[in-house]
Each structure stands twice: as structure tokens, then as C-alpha cells.
Amino acid sequence: MNRWLKVVLQAVIVGAVPIVLVVMPIRVLMHPRWVLFEYARPNFPADYFGFSTQERTRLALTGIESIIGPRGVVALQEARLADGSPAFNEREVSHMLDVRVVTTHIYLVQVVLFITAVAAVFALTRQHETRAAAPAALLTGAIATVVLLVALVFFVLTGFDTFFTAFHRVFFSGDTWLFNFSDTLIRLYPPQFWFDAATVIGVTSIIEAIVLGVAAQWWGRRVR
């Protein structure tokens, strides 16, 4: 195999590993179970504008449905408060449509990178002289993931507001993600909700990377 091709295949693996690992827990948390878990926590912030627990849970699950469900933001447009008024305003519906689009793209990128990385690993292991390059690339990707996520978790724990703002400025245009504290989305998903999610995603991804790194190191020793 050409040396440059070997380098390219290794770079593909190293670059794919962090994204594939990080998106895995995002897929798990982007589910009604996470909402129910958060709402069941005794220290989860209450709604100070009057939502009952039942109504808040119903609307929060509708928000998740608008992102991953087949109806999309139609679920938000049809949602009503107890008095019959619309539960979400146009700005909130527009933002959740953006979230749905970004989420769809992130999921697609993860799948493409996973398939590409698997193909690169297969290509490297087909020849004896490049076989050790596959576990080496996986180990490097795992180490890079741990380093990046340790820094990210530290950033979240010490300056979550800054992280939250930077995240939205990267993935969403303009200020469509800014809302009043009285808006439904903020009442359903307060900062604590996102702080918990970011922490779980970071810690879970680090654990995934450690497991992958140990497995890659063991594989590399077997190959050598």
C-alpha cells in the first residue's frame, strides 16, 4: 500500500472516532426517557410560571417529538395549553425546526464517518505491513477524544453559560435561539436540563473512548 494512502486512511479513522463516540450518547439522550428521568429528579428546577407537572411533561415530550418524531414541528404547532392557546410561539417553532435539521445532519455525519472509518480499518488490515496501523489509529482517536472531552467537561463545569452560548452560535444562525424566561421552551428545558445533558454526554463519551483505547491497545499488541 502507498505510504500516503496509509496516512490518509489513518487520518480518516482518527478524525471519525471523536464524532462517532460523542454522537452516540446524544442519540440516547434525544429520547423521551431522558425528559422523564430529569423531571423525576428531586432537585430539578420547578416551573415558576404555573405549569403543572403533568402539563409540563406533556409539552416537554412534544418538544422531543418535534425533533425525532415523524410529525416534526407540526407537533409544536398543534400543541395547546390548558386554556386552549398555542403552547409555542412562532420563534420557538422556528428554532425547533432548526434543531431538527441540525440533529438530522449530525446523525447523518456520524453514520457516514462510522462507515468510512470501518472501511479504512478494513483496508489497512488487508495487508500485513499496514495491519498494525489500524489499531494505532483507533488508539490515537480514542486519546484525542479523551483529551478534547476532558477539556470540554471542564469548560462546561466552570463556565456553562459561555459554553451554551458558543454552542448555539456555532450551530444556529442569528439570535433565533434566544428566548424570554417566560417562553415555553425555557420553562420546559431550563439551563439545568442542558447542563445535565452536556455532563452526561461528556462523561459517557470519555468512558467510550477509554474502552476503545484499551481494546485498540490490546489489538495492537496481538498484531505486533
C-alpha positions in Angstrom: 0.0 0.0 0.0 1.2 3.5 -0.8 2.5 5.3 2.2 0.3 8.4 1.6 -2.8 6.2 1.3 -1.9 4.6 4.6 -1.6 8.1 6.2 -4.9 9.2 4.8 -6.7 6.1 6.0 -5.3 6.6 9.5 -6.3 10.2 9.5 -9.9 9.2 8.5 -10.0 6.9 11.5 -8.6 9.4 13.9 -10.9 12.1 12.7 -14.0 9.9 12.8 -13.6 8.4 16.3 -14.4 11.6 18.3 -17.5 12.4 16.4 -18.8 8.8 16.3 -18.3 8.4 20.1 -19.8 11.8 21.0 -22.9 11.4 18.9 -23.7 8.0 20.4 -24.8 9.4 23.8 -26.6 12.3 22.1 -28.8 9.7 20.3 -29.5 8.0 23.6 -30.4 11.3 25.4 -32.5 12.6 22.5 -35.4 10.5 23.7 -38.5 10.9 26.0 -36.8 8.7 28.6 -34.2 11.5 29.3 -37.0 14.0 29.8 -38.8 11.7 32.2 -35.6 11.0 34.1 -34.8 14.7 34.5 -38.3 15.6 35.6 -38.2 12.8 38.2 -35.1 14.2 39.9 -35.9 15.8 43.2 -33.7 18.8 42.6 -34.9 19.6 39.1 -36.0 23.2 38.9 -39.7 23.8 39.1 -41.6 26.0 36.7 -42.2 29.3 38.3 -44.8 30.5 35.7 -47.5 28.0 36.5 -47.1 24.8 34.5 -48.4 21.7 36.4 -46.1 18.7 36.3 -48.5 16.9 34.0 -48.7 19.7 31.5 -45.0 20.4 31.6 -44.2 16.8 31.0 -46.7 16.6 28.1 -45.2 19.6 26.4 -41.6 18.6 27.0 -42.3 15.2 25.3 -43.9 17.1 22.5 -40.7 19.1 22.1 -38.7 15.9 21.7 -41.2 14.5 19.3 -40.8 17.6 17.1 -37.0 16.8 16.8 -37.1 13.0 16.3 -40.7 12.2 15.6 -42.3 11.8 12.1 -44.6 14.8 12.5 -41.8 17.3 13.1 -42.7 20.8 14.2 -46.3 20.2 13.3 -46.5 18.6 16.8 -45.5 22.0 18.3 -47.9 24.0 16.1 -50.8 21.8 17.2 -49.8 21.8 20.9 -52.1 23.7 23.2 -52.0 25.0 26.7 -54.7 24.2 29.2 -56.6 27.3 28.2 -56.6 26.3 24.6 -54.0 28.9 23.4 -50.9 27.8 21.4 -48.2 26.3 23.6 -45.3 27.5 21.4 -44.9 30.8 19.6 -43.5 31.2 16.0 -40.0 31.9 17.2 -39.9 28.7 19.3 -41.3 26.6 16.4 -38.7 28.1 14.0 -35.9 27.3 16.4 -37.0 23.7 16.9 -37.2 23.3 13.2 -33.5 24.4 13.1 -32.8 21.9 15.9 -34.4 19.1 13.9 -32.4 19.9 10.8 -29.1 20.2 12.7 -29.8 16.9 14.6 -30.6 15.1 11.3 -27.3 16.3 9.8 -25.3 15.3 12.8 -26.8 11.8 12.8 -26.1 11.5 9.1 -22.5 12.7 9.5 -22.0 10.1 12.3 -23.2 7.3 10.1 -21.1 8.3 7.2 -18.0 8.7 9.3 -18.6 5.4 11.0 -18.9 3.5 7.7 -15.9 5.4 6.3 -13.8 4.5 9.4 -14.8 0.9 9.2 -13.9 0.8 5.6 -10.5 2.4 6.4 -9.8 -0.2 9.2 -10.7 -3.0 6.8 -8.4 -1.6 4.1 -5.5 -1.3 6.5 -5.9 -4.8 7.9 -6.0 -6.4 4.4 -2.2 -6.2 4.1 0.2 -7.5 6.7 2.6 -4.5 6.5 -0.2 -2.0 7.4 -2.2 -4.1 9.7 -0.8 -2.5 12.9 -1.8 0.9 11.6 -5.5 0.2 12.2 -5.3 -0.3 16.0 -2.8 2.5 16.2 -5.2 4.9 14.5 -8.0 3.8 16.8 -5.9 4.3 19.9 -4.9 7.8 18.7 -8.5 8.7 18.0 -9.5 7.5 21.5 -6.8 9.5 23.1 -7.7 12.6 21.1 -11.3 12.1 22.2 -10.4 11.9 25.9 -8.2 15.0 25.7 -10.9 17.0 23.9 -13.7 15.9 26.2 -11.8 16.4 29.4 -11.3 20.0 28.3 -14.9 20.3 27.3 -16.3 18.9 30.6 -14.0 21.3 32.5 -15.4 24.1 30.3 -19.0 23.1 31.0 -18.4 22.7 34.7 -16.6 26.1 35.1 -18.4 28.2 32.5 -21.6 26.6 31.3 -23.3 29.8 30.2 -20.3 30.6 27.9 -20.3 27.1 26.5 -24.0 27.2 25.9 -23.8 30.5 24.1 -20.8 29.3 22.0 -22.5 26.1 21.1 -25.6 27.8 19.8 -23.6 30.4 17.9 -21.8 27.6 16.1 -24.8 25.6 15.1 -27.5 28.2 14.7 -27.6 31.5 12.7 -28.5 34.8 14.2 -30.3 35.0 17.6 -33.2 32.7 16.9 -32.2 30.6 19.9 -32.6 33.4 22.4 -35.9 33.4 24.4 -37.5 35.1 27.3 -37.6 33.2 30.6 -41.4 33.1 30.3 -41.3 31.3 26.9 -42.4 27.7 26.9 -39.1 26.2 25.7 -37.1 27.8 28.6 -39.8 26.6 31.0 -39.6 23.1 29.7 -35.9 22.8 29.3 -34.2 25.1 31.8 -30.4 25.5 31.9 -30.1 22.7 34.4 -31.6 20.3 31.9 -28.8 21.2 29.4 -26.1 21.2 32.0 -27.0 17.7 33.0 -27.2 16.5 29.4 -23.8 18.1 28.5 -22.2 16.5 31.5 -23.6 13.0 30.8 -22.6 13.2 27.1 -19.1 14.3 28.0 -18.5 11.7 30.7 -20.1 8.9 28.7 -18.0 9.7 25.6 -14.9 9.7 27.7 -15.8 6.2 29.0 -16.4 5.0 25.5 -13.1 6.4 24.4 -11.2 4.7 27.2 -12.9 1.3 26.4 -12.0 1.8 22.7 -8.4 2.8 23.6 -7.9 -0.3 25.8 -9.3 -2.5 23.1 -7.2 -0.9 20.4 -4.1 -1.3 22.5 -4.8 -5.0 23.1 -5.4 -5.5 19.4 -2.2 -3.7 18.5 -0.2 -5.9 20.8 -1.8 -9.0 19.2 -0.9 -7.7 15.7 2.7 -7.0 16.6 
